[in-house]
Amino acid sequence: TKVKVAINGYGTIGKRVADAVALQDDMEIIGIAKTRPNFETVMAKDKGFNVYTLADRVGAMEKEGIEVSGTVEEMIKAADVVVDCTPGKVGATNKDLYEKAGIKAIWQGGEAHTLTGCSFNAETNYDEALGKDFVRVVSCNTTGLCRVLSPLDKEFGVKKARVTLLRRAADPGDIKTGPINAIVPNPIKLPSHHGPDVKTVIPNIDIATTAVKLPTTLMHLHTINLELEKECTAEDVESVLAEQSRVRFVGQGITSTAEIMELAKDLGRSRGDMWENCIWNESITMYEGELYFFQAIHQESDVIPENIDAIRAMMELESDASRSIEITNKTMGI
Ligand code: NAD
């Protein structure tokens, strides 16, 4: 029998996790919960998902002609695991509900590490999530950093990591935030919280980060600077990164995040998603004993395969990280 997955919060992340779960042979979507009756709710219905909502929203949904399968509480009862994709900090308020129902739960990067005590990246610490009840899949930026820092640390030892994060100001479908014409150092107090977040997955790494918000919606871009323990060349680093299944090298006239997003669309990927870290391999450089490179991260989608692997680890569907990663990659088309 398949593992029954519920999605609480059907926005940017939730709708993508739902589609990715639906592609797996060992899990199925038993329902999605949405607070508002909008186009996404209608789309979920059209895809055949059962739509649930908060008890006080049932009337609003039905008024818009959307048939509701029940309340969030009822959805939880029918599931083995819930993937909470509600907005950051809202997720934490659902913990009581999940605990009372005795259901396993996954939260996203907008929540604090302390909510679950287990922060997850498939390549880095799959084993830590085996059989766990509560897991947090780290943010898009942290996921992107773990995917490169963890293999480089294993191979060469990362003595010191210094990273500048150039962040998209809003998601493409977002009309709430900005800036639309400014560069915003954020946070101004340094270093930024992104470094400590990486340490929730790779505890002993020496990392410091700074972050800047830019008027773009397309992707984040990381400038990565590392001191490594072991002496190595740029080619050695390139060959370790080339082995990572969720890393893609870009070149061939791709000089910006815009062209990467165009490539994702040309590849025919659902929603134009780019699940892999995109590294300009031409940028991988050893300069005065330190490593430098650029990578772009598609914030809306890089955490999606990680959510699938987290479900597999928590439900102990697969005890081997590389096997789970392989299944997820194959089914999603990575
Ligand atoms: P979003 O705003 O796009 O979607 C959230 C959804 O939850 C919306 O559909 C909203 O209607 C619904 N919702 C709000 N309150 C709810 C409630 N009480 N119960 C059920 N549903 C409710 O948000 P998002 O961008 O998908 O972010 C979700 C989580 O994923 C956050 O923790 C965020 O930090 C994290 N995350 C976001 C991104 C990104 O770039 N968008 C990347 C990685 C991780």
Boltz pocket constraint, residues with backbone or C-beta under 6 A from the ligand:
constraints:
  - pocket:
      binder: B
      contacts: [[A, 8], [A, 9], [A, 10], [A, 11], [A, 12], [A, 13], [A, 14], [A, 33], [A, 34], [A, 35], [A, 36], [A, 54], [A, 84], [A, 85], [A, 86], [A, 87], [A, 88], [A, 89], [A, 90], [A, 91], [A, 108], [A, 109], [A, 110], [A, 111], [A, 138], [A, 139], [A, 140], [A, 171], [A, 299], [A, 300], [A, 303]]
      max_distance: 6.0
